[in-house]
Amino acid sequence: MTAAFILGINMFIAALFGVAFAVVARSNPVARGAGWLAGAYALGVADVTLEFLLPWSAHPTTIGFVIFYIYLAALTCGMIGVSKHYRAPLPTAPIASIWVLAALLTPAMLVLPYGSAARTLLYHIPYFAMQMLMTWIVIRSQRRMLLDRLLVFVSSAAALTYMVKPLVAWRMGIADAPQHYLASHYAAISQSMGSVILIALALVLLLVMMRDMTIEMVARSETDPLSGLRNRRGFEVHGDAMVATAMRRARPLTLVTVDIDRFKTINDRHGHAVGDQVIIALARLLSDATGEKDLVARLGGEEFALILANQNIEQAARSAEILRQRVRAELSAAIGHEQEVSASFGLAQLAPGEALSDLARRSDLALYEAKNTGRDKVSLAPVDKPSLAHGHPVLISSRTAA
């Protein structure tokens, strides 16, 4: 298999992945960095095209260094694409340093004989540095999912190939002139290594992007756009998982349902814009008052829910009472203190064998009790699972937290 044939395959692969990344960038704005990766593979196509033209060029040395800098530009675009995807600060200084290094090495490469191991080593040092910079960006992101680790491995292997090529050149030689490069055994080996790395790196990058786009789309589908909290779907998905964990580890868990009192009056008197500000303010208050292991969600309208992990109903009641007082003191500011804002709280502790839906019904009954007895209260459902009457849970008792 000749180097020219392998080079043709590399051109086709680069074009294919360039189009793939361009389509991803065009069709999904969530795919950060995909446009830069499309540019990287487009430059790869240009690089391969020039290598095909090299044997017939009247100025092969000049074309050879144009190829050198185009490929370095392709690696730079790829590195920028990875940096943007991982939301990492662009390493401007290291990039500039690598380009300066390439410029400083160029005169030395012109002096050294074409095809020598020393010249080949100098030729690949900037490539190695740029590829390692990409690897460092992924490592520094501290993302440890399987695909991220695979990307680190593939990127490191790609960098290693740039240091292996000088050894191959030293062992078997290249050619005596740029025009004869494609006819050499070194070219066949070098292009074969490049083909494997080209495919592996592109596939892993595409998989990483598709994974992260899926994660972000799922997160958006579970997020309430106004409050920034989980919506009802997110509450059910993550709440079920929290209930299962609490059951498995035999740890307490309490659901707190929160409802803003007379919210329709706020909207009617002050307008929906002010009502939205009250929603946002309450969402922020609830988020600030809960821990990382807890769940805060807006179930719809003026109703919110908190799942407090590792808290029994007595502990949760103390937290809810503090929140009730803070709502009265702080949320009124959202409408200029023209009307007091208050909220009612219904609490239920997870009972053995209970599902999230059952827990939510008991918490709703406790909330109804708080609303029905004057609002602006914290009402607790009984700790034990209530008996059923006509298929509906019955709130056995409730009290206002002191």
Helices and strands as residue ranges (DSSP letters): H 3-27, H 34-53, G 54-56, H 60-85, H 92-111, H 117-140, H 146-172, G 178-183, H 185-221, H 232-249, E 253-260, H 263-270, H 272-288, E 295-300, E 303-309, H 313-330, G 331-335, E 343-349, H 356-372, E 378-380, E 388-389, E 392-393
